[in-house]
Amino acid sequence: MLVSKEWLSDFVKVDLPVEELAEKITRSGIEIEEIIDYTKDIKNLVVGYVESKEKHPDADKLNVCQVNVGEETLQIVCGAPNVDAGQHVIVCLPGGRLLGGIKIKKAKLRGVESNGMICSLGELGINSNLIPEDYAQGIYVFSDQVTPGTSALEALSLADEVMEFGLTPNRSDCMSMVGSAYETSALYEETISFPNVEIHETNENASDYISINIEDESLNPYYAARIVKNVKIGPSPAYIQGRLIKAGIRPINNVVDVSNYVMLEYGQPLHMFDYDQLGSKSIVVRNAHQDEMMTTLDDQERKLTSEDIVITNGTKPVALAGVMGGDFSEVTDKTVNVLIEAAMFAPLNIRKTASRLNLRSESSSRFEKGVAAEFVEEALNRAAYLLQENAQGEVLSGIVSAGKLPEFTKHVEITVDDINGLIGFEISNTEIKAIFDRLGFESKVDGDNFNVVVPSRRGDISIKEDLVEEVARIYGYDELPATLPVTKTNKQVGLTDYQIKRRQIKALLQGYGLNQAITYALVSKEKATQFALKTAETTKLLMPMSEDHAELRQSLIPHLVDVVKYNNARQMKNVAFYEVGNVFYQNGTDTLPSEEERVAGIITGEVMPSYHQGKKENVDFFHVKGIVEAISERIGIPFKYVRSTDELLHPGRSADIYVGEVKVGIIGQLHPSFEDANDLNETYVFELDLKQLLNDVQGQILYTMIPKFPGTSRDIAIEVPRNEDTGKYIELIESIDHKLLQSAKVFDVYQGEHIAEDKKSVAIRMEFLNPVQTLTDEDIKPIYDKVIVSLEQNGAKLRG
């Protein structure tokens, strides 16, 4: 379930950053798998009004538009086929940005000045399968009047962050905005506001237009309908379209959109029939006949079984209950009168039908988990209200129904001892009752006994253990006191998380052939600040034994260099050492220096001598980087590499290591002059700040299934300035931020013939993967094109 923070605020006011809200919800038992920020990378996006449109003098497919953007009118050249005067459109102003960091500048297109860009929804990062069909091949046009100059993201309801709820099957109540609001309300003790359902009914009775008959109420306990006449089909308001898009549903028109919108609000699926195409004034719900045929909305002819439930006009099926409607009764642009269906169906039958026909949908996923009886008629009235407001529909009087709604509540009895006995500490009955009230559960208290009234929306609660879980999670798992098991000793046993990870790093380095060294913490004044990761005063001894041991070190590397010198002088040319030890930073004259643990390594000579094969391979930068990358993978923290400016490291073969914006290490070859001064051959070093890397306890490791579908790759070669970091272009590609783009890596750098002296050729391989289906060229091409545009806008030239 995709839950919009902007939409959620209509129900319950929680003025908090979305990350904090997501963390709270996750800790209460519903995992937030992802937060989607629709404002990411987007800047200076406003609503514009197209005052006029003229053909471009030198381009058949371009138009020159005068666009009112509030404070001024801009001339914008637009190539969209559907742009026209009188439209309210999305405009990215000069200096603005679109998805992927694409900057919009003033430019001349075929000699005509263009000051901005009229945008499509795709350029805002909306997937093509969610863009309304009318705007799939062009710019987006607002269906309602919007003041020019206002924020386009706000007008589209896209100035928002969306949380993806990772729901377990028992929490189907949160497959709706109302259910998510109840959950948020319970966590923050905020009141809930419900949507408007104030209907102005006409004098005509809906019962004069339709009757309903249910043949088997065990399969269809309740079926209700309303009639809305004289609807005017058109696009939905922008806020409805935006909210549907954020929920992963493509807007169709103002009638069909209402059914999806209300389903998301209440978790109650609805169906809209073109009343005039039903073919009768009777709705009959029955089992399908064995091998009965019907054509569904997707134009597929389906063979049904006797386990399927069908909605019929008394003769033939007009819809497959809870799964999909029939083709001839669907709402079209010619629809005038609408019948709205709201019902409850047997979950098992819906599940079997959807699985057998491979027709899993938002609707069937809710029906097969069970819908709340309390929201069936509420959702029906809400849909009628929205058709009244957005389609100028006339709502006929009354609800026509058959069957009986199940009970809205159930009773569960529990005692304070039941709760405290399972939780493991004492919670008062006052606190317990307050938690039930926050959850929206009525409770009758008799001493320490509770009779809890559970609403139908919480179908997962039926026994007292379920209530204990609710009390614990709303009270807060983090608030439960930590206790140790009763043992014969009070001493804490076992390694800490930090100690475990430090041992793993040492074992990893030893596995790569590095030997452990242990060196003095005292160094000479000259070496005290060499290779230090940060700048600070050194700590000096008042009475040093020698000048070589006068100050506390700020890096492990200087003494490791001495270790290599010692071994080289004794004919040990191929050496690899690591050390785990403390460095020291002065905090002022009146305080002790701070100690920070580091791990450092040094390697020189041949990697793996192979005399019997006559082969040898000298250590290089990438060999050492591979070791550092292995540490990164082992501790689960990705590293970023930035060209180093350390004067003791080779200027072209060294890098600073960052985690986020924090520098955590260095890696590279020692500067040739430093090597000569210490009589060393080509030598490589690295050092990492263990305090920064290991102090944060890592969470649970999340595994993903091995993809069932093959990936693919695309190679590009670009010509860039020779002194430019190639990592810049990898970052540009990765900033496209598309789920199908898995990685981008440099596999070749060429300088020489056919390349200018101040240029170099960089070959990059991009890996693509779609874990849910086989990739096609059509999937990759838009991403590839965005990559090329981004690279060219940043000075790269694509080589043929």
Steps between C-alpha positions, in 0.01 A plus 500: 500500500637839397401759760529866406598725789308787337183288472547356848501854640136536385410235757744556785734793561858388570740787442819295491769419242399193301816315612397541865145389424625197306733404784215516752271289284775245434571466871130435563504194274431620143821520302548800274685348206567821308440874509435655158571873483325657199681830555845345468723686251208721387529879526313807367193318371191721464160505333493693173215622282556477124376834366586433136660246269668556163686265268879517518629675184770240434365175652178321411468318831579792730266770630584837652280561805446807715454364852378697802691372806358747751731797525596499130424350162775284352563386145547124498562276201311172541496187283209321670224410252219589744611848609243771427388846605272517802666214686631493856829310485808406700796733441860458614647850521856587392736393778264220600569129512320184400543139604856377469647844563421626149540879503272722297667805348411776261577376153439555130319226311542537124578868551201576726555587865342263754477595869412181681328172423139382489511159666337161478436284804773266385755778543389523863590135553151350458507153346347482153244239609357749754468802270141567382456374145415846363841628612712189434653649182517865598493758774263485796204740495314590822129418478405780739596865530826557688654838576811553283821519700385266776704188578428234239593221739245624753235537230565138400511380864859392429669725757501188707683202643344156476561211740480145373344285772633144502178345627465145625174322403344557843524880475261552210345788697795713391426442132304825519560859598241475778675193644840669474351805672369286788849353539666844496237639737568221750876563489475878546170534691352725232133520402381378158302702245287307252417587137186694409203279398227765495276396211217710352256233384236561234131414539539192280543166680789275402274201570290597195807444282659185639426194712755260650480129567767281663470126440756390762571738788792286620684614187362853497376604846408852390462691174409870480463746216429864429386664178657828380344659192620753243872479575735699277804291409831683507837504672512493880624800699879519516511407870316172436722420203811578703393283793413209273837526325682500834305186595607327179168530314457663158226766482232422237207741539303666778265202545744210491749701709240543776470122543878465537529811717236382748651149504828657611321715757292226666652171380158417352515414128219642289387443144343751262250368243362690206139465610361539150712208373400250770209375293252470785381653827609196698831400657532131587808368684561130454759230441622478145388199303771247430682605177288814468672762282533876550720775358673719759612863473837396358319350195591147606238227478500306827376148569348493848448227758228443755727646773500842333252767613343708226285812492231457237216703350274202569616323187870536427805609702583869502790471746727244663433575867789665681738453208405679177199643319353392170577671172155618396404670829820698551497878544596682179502858373135449398383392846218711646356296787709299745427217741748482789557157654628441856495146632657230714609173339638171634880558518595142410296503179646835392851373565442181299349691207774764491776239523352265241443777246819687592292814562648623828405864549475768768134400535548124526791537745266679740202270455706186553624632835151608606352850503355686800122486531497845659635668185285339227218756498733780609711444190189478282378837626845653462515392135155646434610826662812523282298433183262772614789744549736408215269363230191715570307179561147487645487245784170314519341449840588197707732200493368185332636192673463128560635275772612617841814674614697296757545640849715811510673389823605197698570466873823369652545466877838542667645580842788715618679182616467352150675803355771544761569126512583488129675836470716435804455817706225700664269730301212655691139452392480877441786481249346194336162670457670808355672280240170336402345846465788613276442196279132591466388197703221555751568323828284433803703473820397294800786520747790328323275345234454652155225431249650642181281586201711445186378665174464293184789687334735310734426151377839387633385527862288214634671366814649660809859436384428730207406774746820444698699559182309823436570627853873419469555662161302818576667530840825475303734205472787739570335595829494143628770471768811300413563210736764229511409136548560360847847337507755394757716800420431868452789540257412588143620233260558503126654750261357840420390585147814716461728218614338249265542725198858587591585128515331450163715773344819350644405154374421645158838674470683187613304305240631737233856424603579797726699434817417688817750754629504667840696826515568774752245774552786750540660654191729786411370855466542478122284184473237593758259663253591308184197338327265629774129483409424829673685804631565532874778586743737216581563370851863548605684317775656719767805274530536281188759223496609602148404733218359201309244442777411853603133533400186285477413398144201619297534224241616137494665529159838662594603207719373248241732671250783437747394132521525465119840675498623257764385196300628631166842556654502127582416391145125466568373688194142366490335603824145578612414616851201636684457652845202573723587765755419835652590848385484808723359850461560782747186658651669788677757543770273409793346181360626160401541431126225304328587152380357377169552153362628457145579212267782556250678289241811517283592279203801499266661263252336209323145395581545127439838385374467198267851395410410161351280674241733792445224746584498783746257778583598810690260660743311799363233747611211278400631205698508708819165660415354149468608426859340824623182419303492159669503677840218724379294200398570310822379782727216596266598864447558632145807718442538796266842592357613856435839606355742555788707814550734347756852607402648167614283300259529461122279774345347268239482175697344599830161584646326613815231258620163639603183364653239757411667834567739366766860417416581158646827406335766527230637263238774525240860468391766679700632804315808405288715758681389356837582150373844614389564669834420174679673275242175326410370350178143567387302478826129530574327587828153544647359612833140493630335659804349205692332731750293656221432170324428257781331702775159494329333168567384359169139395468359177366647382172237507227530247221336520161409208280731409213339661193310261276557716196832577327657840509677677218768763452575795278849635433576860416827679426527870577770757432573719802775739618812306597524660842134427586416232759320208335304450822310819420339333200414185694323719756311677221378167364404367843314825575244402235356299794303245299420162652597314183852652496699279736855630462747691284869416490804619308666212315749684280680835481692584182742783419693515180447478126174648365441682831596863559795555734279664762229230473452139599250230407308338785305178435212438741283191535145548631323197646119478483267257675127470552432238771135454401515464121733468204657828391425638154671769295196720563566476876866596469490766229343783713759443773782479246383823336489680837855381574627634167325835552639533854854412389495740205364780716800450728768525233529140382495415130361166385747315280374317193 
